[in-house]
């Protein structure tokens, strides 16, 4: 069932930006510098 919670499933809570977890030489970091996705 969509949206149901599995017993024993833990929640992931993050404070901060995912960008802080990605190294500067990673392809996602390079794309982030090139692409403007502010319209999303």
Buried (B, 14 or more C-beta within 10 A) or exposed (E): EEEEEEEEEEEEEEEEEEEEEBEEEEEEEEEBEEEEEEEE
